[in-house]
Structures are given as C-alpha cells and as structure tokens.
C-alpha cells in the first residue's frame, strides 16, 4: 500500500545526521565479507551478519509474483520471527531456479546454522545477481566456513561491499540514540543500483539494532519505514525478484522500545525512518549510469494514491529521464506522462515547476524564458513540482536520469 509522503526531501535527512562517524555494529553483532569465487573477477561476493544471541526479526519482500528461492525461504523462516544471522551471496540471484534453487537456499541456511551452532530456521538467506543460473554450491559451501571464521565487529564496510553487484559504492548508515538514558545503536547496509521500482528494488537492505523490540512491533515499524523510503524510489521502473529488507533487534542494550513509552518509541522510529530513507537515497544516487538526482512531487491530486500514480508516471518515463540527462526542459513530456497516468487530470489546471522556475501555468507554457528553464533543469539536484489543482492528495517519488551508460551496463 502506498502512502503520501507530504514532506518533500531531496535526499538528505532533516535531523540526527551523522558527522564523520565511523560505521559500527550495535552491541552483540558481528559480520564478515569474503570472495568465494562466485564472481569471475574475484571481487567480494559473500557476506554474513550475525548476532551473538537470538534476535527479533522482521522483513519486507518483493511483491513480484516471480520471486527468488531465498525470498520464499525467508518468508517461511519469519513465521517464527527470530533469527541469528543473515547470509548473502552476490553474483547469482537464485531466481527461476526451481527445486534445485530452493534446495540450494535451504542448504545455505543449514550449513550456516552448523557453523554458528543454531537452527537452520534462524538463518535468513539472501541472494542478488543474475536471474536463472544455479548457485555454485561448490564455492558457496567453503565460503560459508570462511564467513563464520572471519566474523568480527569491525567488518561493516567489507560486509557492505560483498553485497554489491552493479553498485559503484557501498551504502552504510548508523544512528545512535538514547532510550531512558541507555545508548542504542541502529546500523543499516544496502545494495542496489538497477531494477529499482515500484516496490523496493533489486535491492537488499539489512538493519540491526541492540534495542529490545517485540517482533510484531518490529514488523510494524519496519513496514512503515519501507513505505516512506524504499517504496518511494525508482531508477528504471523494473521490479526485482529478490527485494528484501530485514531488521534484527537482539536486545543487547537492554533498552526497551514500546508504544507506552512515547518519547523512546518516537526516537527509535525516527532513527529507523532516517536510516531507511538515507539508504534509499543512496540507491537512487548510485542508479546505473545516472548522474542527476531528481525529486518528483505531485500536489493537488484527488487522492494520495492518484498523486503517487502521476508522480511515478513522470519518474519512470524514458522520455523524461533522457531529457533530464540532456538538460532539456521539455515540459510537454511531463504533461504527457501525467495525462496517461491512472489519475484524474484536468490539463487546464496543471502547473509545473523546475525548482522555483515555472514551466507550465494552467496547462500551457508559462512566461519563463527557455534560458531560465534550461538553467533550472541543469541542476544536479532537480526538483520537479506538479500542481494538479483537483484536491489535497500529494506524493513524492525519488528518481534519476537515464544516460547511455545505463544501456552499456545492461547489455
């Protein structure tokens, strides 16, 4: 379910930002990243995130009807929402791999559990990469041993890099808060650069905390945070088979998050929302071949859902994305995109702005000169605001342009 995102943000948190803070795990978490030989170039391709004690777990997954074996396995394991570890391979998605693929995912869980002395059901398995090939279990098996042997508290960066596929940089965020005078940490990692939209992306995101959070509440706050972040981004309009966001809370700090303590609850939710938002923005900024970040906001729609449909129509239009790549202010392409969206539009009421420069007034070209519009659309941080003039519904979608480099990456 989509939600209106009424506060327009352009890819940075509005409060509680990190200031040159080294990324570290919350208490009781360790991780590792290694090269198991899955990728032909020898780069990092397996990762492990591990809690010393059982952690409450929550997850949000792709809504694609064709989903990968590890997504199916994670859903099954989260029926009992407790976990000890997340194990990841990159380079092979283990999607559309049938019974053999499911057996491979289950084997990853059981072998990891053997290394960590826990139950297979306590292991959450994730894969990312090319759809179709079977997992090279002859490489993954020894890789699992190496991951367990090398897990440490100072391996956040190598873990994040081991998750990457077409990403050009790792994505890591940390927030430290106080709950009742007790320090609590939330640390998040993500990967993703392409096949991003409409509900999450070809993306994996893992968030850990040492707070005490009851599993049903953990699921509630994660779902809400994802709706406001990963579900508000698009790079290319393609939805993945492997989308996964996982949140583990191992309680090692002893600080309890509950709604009956609204101050602490609010601080925790704010930190979680910021982590998800920041990671989502990192994914858009690292969009395959992209060099411009674009915020599309629709206001004045009949409903929030219709505003969302119109914003996504503009954000996913290749004609618009290529125009932004060429710094060409073709507002007609925006008018066209909102017109074919499944949202009510009265063209005579439409106003369109590039930043503060008005391009369209009442459905026709505004008084701004071409020079003014070219300057406005040339901003590396481009805000497009569309007023429909029909109601109070609003929504924001974050996206990027599309350059020749996107084609080169995906051939």
VMD Tcl script that draws the C-alpha trace (Angstrom):
set ca {
  {0.00 0.00 0.00}
  {1.39 3.38 -1.00}
  {1.32 6.31 1.42}
  {1.55 10.00 0.71}
  {4.93 11.45 1.58}
  {3.98 15.04 2.20}
  {7.35 16.32 3.38}
  {9.44 16.94 0.26}
  {13.02 15.90 0.92}
  {15.80 15.90 -1.63}
  {17.90 13.01 -0.49}
  {19.28 14.07 2.88}
  {18.00 13.51 6.38}
  {16.45 16.50 8.10}
  {17.80 15.69 11.58}
  {20.09 13.35 13.50}
  {22.65 13.25 10.69}
  {25.99 11.51 11.19}
  {29.05 13.73 11.33}
  {32.16 11.85 10.24}
  {31.05 8.96 12.40}
  {32.69 5.60 11.83}
  {30.12 2.95 10.97}
  {29.99 0.17 13.54}
  {27.60 -2.55 14.59}
  {25.24 -2.39 17.57}
  {26.21 -4.46 20.61}
  {26.23 -8.18 20.01}
  {26.51 -8.08 16.21}
  {29.42 -9.18 14.04}
  {29.88 -9.56 10.30}
  {32.21 -10.57 7.52}
  {32.65 -10.38 3.76}
  {34.74 -12.60 1.53}
  {35.43 -13.61 -2.06}
  {34.25 -17.17 -2.61}
  {34.86 -17.17 -6.37}
  {31.21 -16.71 -7.41}
  {32.18 -13.61 -9.39}
  {34.64 -14.23 -12.19}
  {36.66 -11.11 -11.39}
  {37.42 -12.33 -7.88}
  {35.66 -9.46 -6.12}
  {33.84 -9.85 -2.81}
  {30.70 -11.95 -3.21}
  {29.54 -13.38 0.13}
  {28.56 -11.68 3.38}
  {27.40 -12.64 6.86}
  {25.70 -10.58 9.60}
  {25.50 -12.44 12.89}
  {24.00 -11.80 16.33}
  {25.56 -13.41 19.38}
  {22.05 -14.06 20.73}
  {18.69 -14.71 19.15}
  {17.16 -11.53 17.72}
  {13.62 -10.47 16.98}
  {13.28 -10.30 13.20}
  {11.07 -8.56 10.66}
  {11.10 -8.47 6.88}
  {9.56 -6.81 3.84}
  {9.90 -8.50 0.45}
  {9.27 -8.09 -3.26}
  {5.66 -8.19 -4.41}
  {6.75 -9.65 -7.76}
  {4.79 -12.85 -8.44}
  {8.05 -14.37 -9.68}
  {10.29 -14.34 -6.63}
  {13.60 -15.94 -5.82}
  {14.13 -19.05 -3.69}
  {15.78 -17.12 -0.84}
  {12.77 -14.78 -0.63}
  {10.47 -17.77 -0.28}
  {12.75 -19.28 2.36}
  {12.99 -16.03 4.37}
  {9.21 -15.71 4.40}
  {8.93 -19.25 5.71}
  {11.57 -18.73 8.39}
  {9.96 -15.50 9.59}
  {6.75 -17.32 10.52}
  {8.69 -17.64 13.78}
  {10.17 -14.10 13.86}
  {13.51 -14.87 15.48}
  {16.89 -15.00 13.74}
  {20.59 -15.32 14.49}
  {22.11 -14.43 11.11}
  {21.70 -13.12 7.58}
  {23.84 -14.78 4.92}
  {24.17 -13.26 1.45}
  {25.68 -14.13 -1.88}
  {26.08 -11.70 -4.78}
  {26.54 -12.50 -8.44}
  {23.78 -15.13 -8.73}
  {20.15 -14.32 -7.82}
  {18.97 -17.92 -7.32}
  {15.71 -16.89 -9.01}
  {13.79 -19.01 -11.52}
  {15.89 -21.99 -10.44}
  {13.13 -24.41 -9.44}
  {13.51 -27.20 -6.90}
  {17.30 -27.19 -7.21}
  {17.42 -23.50 -6.32}
  {15.20 -23.95 -3.26}
  {17.34 -26.86 -2.09}
  {20.43 -24.67 -2.51}
  {18.88 -21.88 -0.40}
  {17.94 -24.38 2.29}
  {21.46 -25.82 2.20}
  {22.92 -22.32 2.68}
  {20.73 -21.96 5.77}
  {21.59 -25.36 7.22}
  {25.32 -25.08 6.57}
  {25.43 -21.57 8.08}
  {23.50 -22.82 11.11}
  {26.03 -25.61 11.52}
  {28.87 -23.12 11.55}
  {27.10 -20.85 14.04}
  {25.62 -23.59 16.27}
  {21.98 -22.53 15.80}
  {18.89 -23.77 13.98}
  {18.54 -23.50 10.17}
  {15.24 -21.66 10.73}
  {17.24 -18.92 12.48}
  {19.18 -18.16 9.30}
  {17.83 -15.67 6.75}
  {19.24 -16.25 3.26}
  {19.54 -13.59 0.54}
  {20.91 -13.66 -2.99}
  {21.40 -10.99 -5.65}
  {22.72 -11.09 -9.20}
  {21.80 -12.70 -12.49}
  {18.43 -14.46 -12.74}
  {18.49 -18.07 -14.00}
  {21.83 -19.67 -13.11}
  {22.05 -22.16 -10.26}
  {24.15 -21.29 -7.24}
  {27.72 -22.70 -7.38}
  {27.43 -24.61 -4.12}
  {30.96 -25.98 -4.51}
  {32.12 -22.39 -3.91}
  {29.41 -21.28 -1.51}
  {29.98 -24.17 0.92}
  {33.62 -23.26 1.68}
  {32.59 -19.61 1.60}
  {30.19 -20.15 4.48}
  {33.01 -21.61 6.58}
  {35.24 -18.65 5.78}
  {32.47 -16.18 6.65}
  {31.90 -17.74 10.06}
  {35.63 -17.91 10.81}
  {36.24 -14.24 9.93}
  {33.18 -12.60 11.52}
  {34.18 -9.58 13.62}
  {32.78 -6.35 14.98}
  {34.85 -4.11 12.66}
  {33.84 -5.57 9.30}
  {30.89 -3.33 8.36}
  {32.47 -1.89 5.23}
  {33.72 -5.18 3.82}
  {30.30 -6.71 4.50}
  {28.57 -3.91 2.61}
  {30.95 -4.25 -0.33}
  {30.44 -8.01 -0.51}
  {26.72 -7.43 -1.19}
  {27.32 -5.24 -4.26}
  {26.55 -6.11 -7.89}
  {26.41 -3.12 -10.28}
  {26.76 -0.71 -7.36}
  {29.66 1.72 -7.67}
  {29.94 2.25 -3.91}
  {28.84 0.66 -0.67}
  {25.88 2.02 1.29}
  {26.07 2.26 5.09}
  {24.28 4.34 7.72}
  {24.37 4.42 11.52}
  {22.26 6.22 14.13}
  {22.91 6.42 17.87}
  {20.05 7.38 20.19}
  {19.29 7.23 23.90}
  {16.34 5.36 25.36}
  {15.83 6.04 29.04}
  {19.46 7.03 29.43}
  {20.73 3.90 27.66}
  {22.69 4.16 24.40}
  {21.10 2.31 21.49}
  {22.52 1.91 18.00}
  {20.90 1.19 14.64}
  {23.15 0.26 11.72}
  {21.95 -0.25 8.16}
  {23.53 -1.59 4.97}
  {22.06 -1.73 1.47}
  {22.93 -2.63 -2.08}
  {21.13 -1.62 -5.24}
  {21.60 0.42 -8.41}
  {19.27 -1.00 -11.07}
  {15.96 -2.82 -11.48}
  {14.60 -0.31 -8.95}
  {10.77 0.14 -8.78}
  {7.95 0.03 -7.93}
  {8.11 -1.63 -4.52}
  {11.67 -1.56 -3.30}
  {14.11 -2.67 -5.96}
  {16.85 -5.12 -6.93}
  {18.00 -4.21 -3.54}
  {18.90 -5.77 -0.28}
  {18.82 -3.76 2.94}
  {19.71 -5.02 6.39}
  {19.22 -3.04 9.60}
  {20.36 -4.16 13.03}
  {19.78 -2.73 16.49}
  {20.60 -3.65 20.06}
  {17.23 -2.38 21.33}
  {14.62 -4.72 22.79}
  {11.65 -4.71 20.41}
  {8.75 -7.16 20.37}
  {8.54 -8.89 16.95}
  {5.08 -7.66 15.93}
  {6.05 -4.07 16.75}
  {9.33 -4.55 14.88}
  {7.39 -5.63 11.79}
  {5.00 -2.70 12.11}
  {7.70 -0.04 12.29}
  {9.75 -1.63 9.51}
  {6.78 -1.79 7.14}
  {6.03 1.87 7.82}
  {9.66 2.90 7.29}
  {9.87 0.99 3.99}
  {6.67 2.64 2.74}
  {8.28 6.04 3.26}
  {11.65 5.21 1.73}
  {12.40 2.16 -0.40}
  {8.85 2.21 -1.79}
  {9.30 5.83 -2.89}
  {12.22 5.32 -5.28}
  {12.61 4.32 -8.91}
  {15.63 4.08 -11.19}
  {14.34 2.22 -14.23}
  {10.78 1.05 -13.46}
  {11.70 -2.64 -13.26}
  {10.76 -4.67 -10.19}
  {13.13 -7.33 -8.89}
  {12.59 -10.96 -7.94}
  {14.84 -10.63 -4.87}
  {13.88 -7.44 -2.99}
  {14.46 -7.91 0.72}
  {14.61 -5.59 3.72}
  {15.39 -7.25 7.06}
  {15.51 -5.78 10.57}
  {17.05 -7.61 13.52}
  {16.79 -6.45 17.16}
  {18.87 -8.50 19.59}
  {18.14 -6.54 22.80}
  {21.79 -6.44 23.88}
  {21.48 -2.85 25.16}
  {18.59 -3.76 27.45}
  {16.68 -0.64 26.34}
  {13.06 -1.46 25.55}
  {11.09 0.12 22.70}
  {7.35 0.15 23.28}
  {4.45 2.43 22.44}
  {3.64 3.00 26.10}
  {6.89 5.00 26.29}
  {6.19 7.52 23.51}
  {9.43 9.50 23.79}
  {11.68 6.49 23.37}
  {9.36 4.92 20.81}
  {9.38 8.12 18.77}
  {13.16 8.39 18.88}
  {13.56 4.79 17.70}
  {11.03 5.17 14.88}
  {12.64 8.43 13.73}
  {16.08 6.82 13.64}
  {14.77 3.80 11.73}
  {12.91 6.02 9.25}
  {16.05 8.06 8.67}
  {18.20 5.01 8.09}
  {15.78 3.60 5.53}
  {15.39 6.98 3.82}
  {19.13 7.60 3.67}
  {19.83 4.15 2.26}
  {17.06 4.58 -0.33}
  {18.54 7.90 -1.44}
  {21.99 6.30 -1.72}
  {20.50 3.71 -4.06}
  {18.95 6.36 -6.33}
  {22.18 8.38 -6.35}
  {24.02 5.23 -7.41}
  {21.47 4.45 -10.14}
  {23.02 2.61 -13.06}
  {24.58 5.18 -15.39}
  {22.84 8.10 -13.64}
  {24.44 11.46 -12.95}
  {21.45 13.51 -11.81}
  {19.16 13.09 -8.78}
  {15.51 14.02 -9.39}
  {12.68 14.57 -6.91}
  {9.18 14.46 -8.45}
  {6.39 15.85 -6.29}
  {2.73 15.91 -7.26}
  {0.34 18.09 -5.27}
  {-3.36 18.81 -5.55}
  {-4.43 15.36 -6.75}
  {-7.85 13.97 -5.85}
  {-6.21 11.39 -3.58}
  {-2.75 10.49 -2.32}
  {-2.85 7.29 -4.38}
  {-3.59 9.26 -7.56}
  {-0.75 11.67 -6.75}
  {1.54 8.67 -6.41}
  {0.44 7.28 -9.78}
  {1.08 10.59 -11.50}
  {4.48 11.06 -9.86}
  {5.61 7.54 -10.80}
  {4.41 8.03 -14.37}
  {6.68 11.07 -14.71}
  {9.60 9.46 -12.86}
  {9.51 6.28 -14.97}
  {9.11 7.96 -18.38}
  {12.18 7.29 -20.51}
  {11.40 10.43 -22.49}
  {11.63 12.46 -19.29}
  {14.67 10.62 -17.95}
  {16.61 11.16 -21.19}
  {15.51 14.82 -21.30}
  {16.94 15.28 -17.81}
  {20.17 13.63 -18.98}
  {20.39 16.21 -21.76}
  {19.32 19.12 -19.51}
  {16.42 19.70 -21.89}
  {13.34 21.32 -20.29}
  {10.70 19.51 -22.32}
  {7.72 20.09 -20.03}
  {5.45 18.59 -22.68}
  {6.81 15.15 -21.80}
  {5.76 15.72 -18.18}
  {2.27 16.77 -19.31}
  {2.08 13.66 -21.47}
  {3.16 11.37 -18.60}
  {0.61 12.68 -16.12}
  {-2.04 12.51 -18.82}
  {-1.66 8.76 -19.37}
  {-1.29 8.00 -15.67}
  {-4.24 6.34 -13.94}
  {-5.02 9.59 -12.14}
  {-7.61 12.26 -12.80}
  {-6.07 15.24 -14.63}
  {-7.60 18.46 -15.93}
  {-4.91 19.92 -18.16}
  {-6.19 23.49 -17.77}
  {-5.44 23.32 -14.03}
  {-1.91 21.92 -14.28}
  {1.11 23.95 -13.14}
  {4.66 22.59 -13.44}
  {7.82 23.94 -11.84}
  {11.52 23.10 -12.29}
  {12.68 24.11 -8.84}
  {11.22 27.60 -8.46}
  {11.05 28.24 -12.22}
  {7.54 27.82 -13.58}
  {7.41 25.97 -16.89}
  {3.63 25.44 -17.18}
  {0.74 27.59 -15.99}
  {-2.81 26.45 -16.49}
  {-1.75 23.71 -18.87}
  {0.22 25.94 -21.25}
  {3.75 27.33 -21.35}
  {4.44 29.84 -18.59}
  {6.25 33.15 -19.02}
  {9.68 31.77 -18.07}
  {12.25 32.00 -20.86}
  {13.95 28.97 -22.37}
  {17.22 30.15 -20.85}
  {15.67 30.23 -17.38}
  {14.22 26.75 -17.80}
  {17.46 25.29 -19.15}
  {19.31 26.70 -16.15}
  {16.71 25.25 -13.77}
  {16.71 21.77 -15.31}
  {20.52 21.69 -15.34}
  {20.67 21.46 -11.55}
  {22.29 18.22 -10.37}
  {19.62 18.10 -7.65}
  {16.46 18.66 -9.70}
  {13.09 19.21 -8.04}
  {10.04 18.89 -10.29}
  {6.81 20.03 -8.69}
  {3.47 19.40 -10.37}
  {0.23 21.00 -9.22}
  {-2.95 19.27 -10.44}
  {-5.40 21.62 -8.74}
  {-8.05 18.98 -8.07}
  {-7.77 18.12 -4.36}
  {-5.41 17.69 -1.44}
  {-3.61 14.45 -2.38}
  {0.17 14.60 -2.64}
  {3.08 12.22 -3.15}
  {6.82 12.32 -3.80}
  {8.97 9.88 -5.78}
  {12.77 9.97 -5.96}
  {14.49 9.02 -9.20}
  {17.38 9.82 -11.54}
  {18.11 10.46 -15.19}
  {18.95 7.83 -17.79}
  {22.17 8.08 -19.78}
  {23.93 5.98 -22.41}
  {25.88 4.38 -19.57}
  {22.70 2.62 -18.39}
  {22.49 0.80 -21.72}
  {26.17 -0.14 -21.62}
  {25.75 -1.64 -18.13}
  {22.71 -3.68 -19.11}
  {23.67 -5.14 -22.49}
}
mol new
graphics top color blue
foreach p $ca { graphics top sphere $p radius 0.5 }
foreach p [lrange $ca 0 end-1] q [lrange $ca 1 end] { graphics top cylinder $p $q radius 0.2 }
display resetview
